[in-house]
Amino acid sequence: MSNRTMNPIRPFTMFCCLALVAAIVPLVSAQVSTIPSPNNQNLSLRSVPNGSRMKFQGVVMSRDADTFTIRDRSRADYQVLINENTSIKTNGGFLRSGKKYPVTDILRGLIVEVEGRGDSQGQLVADKIRFNESDMRAAITSDTRVSPVEENQKAMSGQMDELYSIAAEARQQVTAVNERVSALDDYDVQANVAVTFRINSAVLSPEAKQQLDDFAAKAESAKAYTIEVAGHTDSTGSEAKNFRLSRERADAVVQYLAVYHKIPLRRFVTPMGYGKTAAVADNTTPTGRAQNRRVEVKMLLNRGLNQQSQTSRPQP
């Protein structure tokens, strides 16, 4: 028999393989579907199959109380759910022990790596969130508008050019639509309080604690809310000292509400210290300076979710 005689089994095997691939491809592509974004009509979120484990890198596009939206390098958007078990750390250096961060520090424009499983809502429930320390510093700087986004991108070394352009696009969208949580277009102020401090002090007085107790009682019955905390000082002292002191005052308020009233940290927007830049009274008088040594606390309700809740209630 000639060596050129074709093995009759080989064509049949190839045909079976092609048929198997053709059957698998629709099943794989059907695993990820598109769902509308509840908070941003311009985003189309990809649904993560329930129970599927995923790990990907991308840029934080938007942030809410319990969730944030991430866009990966293929420009697909996913909704990530944060809970009490989510581990948030920087990428490890020596012995791979990265620095831990609270959930409040997940900022728009931050490049992160997320690992978790899909839930029944199509969200990715995050087990781990990792990022570089340099990216966190760049995101904080951009979020407070201290320097242009382009300079921040140059400072973010070792990242892919594609991620740079996506981060710039995210920042431009935030600026264009003014998505800061205190914007009245998106949020309603449900409750607010301003607690004051003694000179050069970030310690809560008994009166301030009572005011925060009353504020926390209102949060117990609220849903879909976010808490914004802003610290301020009077005009005495250096600029650097005032920025540091105002942030310490804001942190003291967050700690009191989280520890003594069990308000989850994911409900807080990253606390901010504004130093002496936002005075509400005359700094040339003792009374005015006392009013300026304050922390403003606001409970914000997502307007879209609040209206949806009201319309879904049965009419009497």
C-alpha positions as CSV (number, residue, x, y, z in Angstrom):
1,M,0.0,0.0,0.0
2,S,1.2,3.5,-0.8
3,N,2.4,5.8,2.0
4,R,0.2,8.5,0.5
5,T,-3.0,6.7,1.2
6,M,-5.2,9.0,3.4
7,N,-6.3,7.7,6.8
8,P,-10.1,7.7,6.6
9,I,-10.4,8.4,10.4
10,R,-8.6,11.8,10.2
11,P,-11.2,13.8,8.2
12,F,-14.0,12.4,10.4
13,T,-12.0,13.6,13.5
14,M,-11.5,17.1,12.1
15,F,-15.2,17.4,11.3
16,C,-16.1,16.4,14.9
17,C,-13.7,19.0,16.3
18,L,-15.2,21.8,14.1
19,A,-18.7,20.8,15.1
20,L,-17.8,20.9,18.8
21,V,-16.2,24.3,18.5
22,A,-19.3,25.7,16.6
23,A,-21.5,24.4,19.4
24,I,-19.4,25.8,22.2
25,V,-18.9,29.4,20.9
26,P,-22.6,30.5,21.3
27,L,-22.6,29.1,24.8
28,V,-19.5,31.0,25.8
29,S,-20.6,34.3,24.2
30,A,-24.0,33.9,26.0
31,Q,-22.3,33.9,29.4
32,V,-21.9,37.7,29.4
33,S,-24.9,39.8,28.6
34,T,-25.4,43.6,28.6
35,I,-27.5,45.3,31.2
36,P,-28.4,49.0,31.6
37,S,-26.5,51.1,34.2
38,P,-28.8,52.3,37.0
39,N,-26.8,55.4,37.8
40,N,-25.4,56.5,34.4
41,Q,-27.4,56.3,31.2
42,N,-24.3,56.6,29.1
43,L,-22.8,53.4,30.5
44,S,-23.9,49.9,29.4
45,L,-22.8,47.4,32.0
46,R,-21.7,43.8,31.2
47,S,-23.4,41.2,33.4
48,V,-21.2,38.8,35.2
49,P,-22.6,35.2,35.3
50,N,-23.8,34.1,38.7
51,G,-21.0,32.2,40.5
52,S,-18.4,32.8,37.9
53,R,-15.0,33.9,39.2
54,M,-13.4,36.8,37.3
55,K,-10.2,38.8,37.6
56,F,-9.5,41.9,35.5
57,Q,-7.8,45.3,35.6
58,G,-9.4,48.6,34.7
59,V,-10.3,52.2,35.7
60,V,-12.9,53.3,38.2
61,M,-15.5,55.3,36.2
62,S,-18.1,56.1,38.9
63,R,-18.6,55.4,42.6
64,D,-21.8,55.0,44.7
65,A,-22.3,54.0,48.3
66,D,-21.9,50.2,47.9
67,T,-20.8,49.8,44.3
68,F,-18.5,51.3,41.7
69,T,-18.3,50.9,37.9
70,I,-15.0,49.8,36.3
71,R,-14.0,49.9,32.6
72,D,-11.4,47.3,31.5
73,R,-8.9,47.5,28.7
74,S,-11.4,46.2,26.2
75,R,-13.7,49.1,27.2
76,A,-16.3,46.8,28.8
77,D,-18.0,48.2,31.9
78,Y,-18.8,46.1,35.0
79,Q,-20.5,46.9,38.3
80,V,-18.5,45.9,41.3
81,L,-20.1,45.3,44.7
82,I,-18.1,46.1,47.9
83,N,-18.9,44.4,51.2
84,E,-17.4,43.9,54.6
85,N,-15.2,41.0,53.4
86,T,-13.6,42.9,50.5
87,S,-9.8,43.2,50.9
88,I,-8.6,46.5,49.7
89,K,-4.8,46.9,49.6
90,T,-1.9,48.2,47.5
91,N,0.2,45.8,45.5
92,G,2.7,44.2,47.9
93,G,6.3,45.1,48.0
94,F,8.6,43.4,50.4
95,L,7.1,40.0,51.5
96,R,4.0,41.1,49.4
97,S,2.4,42.8,52.3
98,G,0.6,45.8,50.8
99,K,-1.0,48.7,52.7
100,K,-4.6,48.3,53.6
101,Y,-7.1,51.0,52.6
102,P,-10.7,51.7,53.6
103,V,-13.5,51.3,51.1
104,T,-14.0,55.0,51.1
105,D,-10.7,55.5,49.2
106,I,-12.0,53.9,45.9
107,L,-11.9,57.0,43.8
108,R,-12.9,57.8,40.2
109,G,-9.9,57.5,37.9
110,L,-8.1,54.9,40.1
111,I,-6.6,52.0,38.2
112,V,-7.4,48.8,40.1
113,E,-7.3,45.0,39.7
114,V,-10.4,43.3,40.9
115,E,-11.0,39.7,41.7
116,G,-14.3,38.1,42.8
117,R,-17.5,36.2,41.8
118,G,-20.7,37.1,40.0
119,D,-24.0,37.4,41.9
120,S,-27.6,37.0,40.9
121,Q,-27.8,40.7,39.9
122,G,-25.0,40.4,37.4
123,Q,-22.5,42.3,39.6
124,L,-19.0,41.2,40.5
125,V,-18.8,40.8,44.3
126,A,-15.2,41.8,45.0
127,D,-13.0,39.6,47.2
128,K,-9.8,41.5,46.5
129,I,-9.1,45.0,45.1
130,R,-5.5,45.8,44.4
131,F,-3.8,49.0,43.1
132,N,-0.4,50.8,43.1
133,E,0.3,53.4,45.7
134,S,1.4,55.9,43.0
135,D,-2.0,55.5,41.2
136,M,-3.8,56.2,44.5
137,R,-1.8,59.4,45.0
138,A,-2.6,60.4,41.4
139,A,-6.3,59.7,41.8
140,I,-6.5,61.8,45.0
141,T,-4.7,64.7,43.4
142,S,-7.0,64.6,40.4
143,D,-10.1,64.3,42.5
144,T,-9.3,67.4,44.5
145,R,-8.3,69.3,41.2
146,V,-4.9,70.3,42.5
147,S,-3.2,69.7,39.1
148,P,-4.3,68.9,35.6
149,V,-5.2,65.3,34.7
150,E,-2.4,65.2,32.1
151,E,0.3,65.7,34.7
152,N,-1.2,63.0,36.9
153,Q,-1.0,60.6,34.0
154,K,2.7,61.3,33.5
155,A,3.3,60.5,37.2
156,M,1.5,57.1,36.9
157,S,4.6,55.1,35.9
158,G,4.5,51.6,34.4
159,Q,0.9,51.6,33.3
160,M,-0.4,50.9,29.8
161,D,-1.2,53.8,27.5
162,E,-4.7,52.6,26.9
163,L,-5.4,52.9,30.6
164,Y,-4.1,56.4,30.6
165,S,-6.5,57.5,28.0
166,I,-9.4,55.8,29.7
167,A,-8.6,57.5,33.0
168,A,-8.5,60.9,31.3
169,E,-11.9,60.2,29.7
170,A,-13.3,59.3,33.0
171,R,-12.1,62.5,34.6
172,Q,-13.5,64.6,31.8
173,Q,-16.9,62.9,32.1
174,V,-16.9,63.6,35.9
175,T,-16.1,67.3,35.3
176,A,-18.6,67.6,32.4
177,V,-21.6,66.3,34.3
178,N,-20.5,67.4,37.8
179,E,-21.0,64.0,39.4
180,R,-19.6,65.1,42.8
181,V,-21.9,63.5,45.4
182,S,-22.9,66.9,46.8
183,A,-24.4,68.0,43.5
184,L,-28.1,68.7,43.9
185,D,-28.8,67.4,40.4
186,D,-28.1,63.8,41.6
187,Y,-28.6,63.8,45.4
188,D,-31.0,65.3,47.9
189,V,-29.7,66.5,51.3
190,Q,-31.8,64.5,53.7
191,A,-30.1,65.6,56.9
192,N,-27.1,67.8,57.8
193,V,-25.3,69.0,60.9
194,A,-22.2,71.1,61.6
195,V,-20.2,70.3,64.8
196,T,-17.6,72.7,66.0
197,F,-14.2,72.2,67.7
198,R,-11.9,74.0,70.2
199,I,-8.8,75.8,69.0
200,N,-6.1,73.5,67.5
201,S,-8.2,70.4,68.5
202,A,-9.7,67.5,66.6
203,V,-11.4,66.0,69.7
204,L,-15.2,65.8,69.7
205,S,-16.9,67.7,72.6
206,P,-19.9,66.2,74.4
207,E,-22.1,68.6,72.6
208,A,-20.7,67.6,69.2
209,K,-21.2,63.9,70.1
210,Q,-24.9,64.6,71.0
211,Q,-25.4,66.3,67.6
212,L,-23.9,63.3,65.8
213,D,-26.1,61.0,67.8
214,D,-29.1,62.8,66.6
215,F,-27.8,62.7,63.0
216,A,-27.1,58.9,63.2
217,A,-30.6,58.3,64.4
218,K,-31.9,59.7,61.1
219,A,-29.6,57.4,59.1
220,E,-31.0,54.3,60.8
221,S,-34.3,54.4,58.8
222,A,-32.7,55.7,55.5
223,K,-31.9,53.7,52.4
224,A,-29.5,54.2,49.5
225,Y,-27.8,57.1,51.3
226,T,-24.2,58.4,51.3
227,I,-22.6,60.6,54.0
228,E,-20.3,63.5,53.0
229,V,-17.9,64.8,55.7
230,A,-16.0,68.0,55.2
231,G,-13.6,69.5,57.8
232,H,-12.7,73.2,58.2
233,T,-10.5,75.5,60.3
234,D,-10.4,79.2,61.0
235,S,-7.7,81.4,59.5
236,T,-5.1,81.2,62.2
237,G,-2.0,79.0,61.7
238,S,-0.2,78.0,58.5
239,E,-1.9,76.6,55.5
240,A,-0.3,73.1,55.8
241,K,-1.3,72.9,59.5
242,N,-4.9,73.9,58.7
243,F,-5.3,71.3,55.9
244,R,-3.9,68.6,58.2
245,L,-6.1,69.7,61.2
246,S,-9.3,70.0,59.1
247,R,-8.7,66.4,57.8
248,E,-8.2,65.1,61.3
249,R,-11.4,66.7,62.4
250,A,-13.3,65.0,59.5
251,D,-11.7,61.7,60.4
252,A,-12.8,62.0,64.0
253,V,-16.4,62.4,62.9
254,V,-16.2,59.4,60.6
255,Q,-14.7,57.3,63.3
256,Y,-17.3,58.2,65.9
257,L,-20.2,57.5,63.5
258,A,-18.7,54.2,62.3
259,V,-17.6,52.9,65.8
260,Y,-20.4,54.0,68.0
261,H,-23.3,54.0,65.6
262,K,-22.2,51.1,63.3
263,I,-22.6,53.0,60.1
264,P,-20.7,51.0,57.5
265,L,-17.6,52.7,56.0
266,R,-18.8,52.1,52.5
267,R,-21.6,54.7,53.2
268,F,-19.0,57.5,53.6
269,V,-17.5,59.5,50.8
270,T,-13.8,60.0,51.3
271,P,-13.6,62.6,54.2
272,M,-12.0,65.8,53.0
273,G,-10.2,68.6,54.9
274,Y,-10.5,72.1,53.3
275,G,-8.4,74.0,55.8
276,K,-9.4,77.7,56.0
277,T,-10.6,77.9,52.4
278,A,-14.4,77.7,53.0
279,A,-15.1,80.1,55.9
280,V,-18.8,80.7,56.8
281,A,-18.1,83.6,59.3
282,D,-15.8,86.5,59.8
283,N,-12.3,85.3,60.8
284,T,-11.5,88.6,62.4
285,T,-13.7,88.0,65.4
286,P,-13.5,85.2,68.0
287,T,-17.2,84.3,67.4
288,G,-16.6,84.0,63.7
289,R,-13.5,81.9,64.1
290,A,-15.4,79.6,66.4
291,Q,-18.0,79.0,63.7
292,N,-15.3,78.3,61.1
293,R,-13.7,75.5,63.3
294,R,-16.3,73.0,62.2
295,V,-17.1,69.7,60.4
296,E,-20.1,69.7,58.1
297,V,-21.9,66.3,57.8
298,K,-24.5,65.7,55.2
299,M,-26.7,62.6,54.5
300,L,-27.4,62.5,50.8
301,L,-30.0,60.3,49.1
302,N,-29.6,59.3,45.5
303,R,-32.5,61.1,43.8
304,G,-33.1,58.5,41.2
305,L,-33.2,55.6,43.7
306,N,-35.4,57.7,46.1
307,Q,-37.9,58.5,43.4
308,Q,-38.0,54.9,42.2
309,S,-38.7,53.8,45.8
310,Q,-41.5,56.3,46.2
311,T,-43.2,55.4,42.9
312,S,-43.0,51.7,43.7
313,R,-45.0,52.1,47.0
314,P,-48.6,50.9,46.8
315,Q,-51.1,53.8,46.8
316,P,-53.5,54.0,49.7
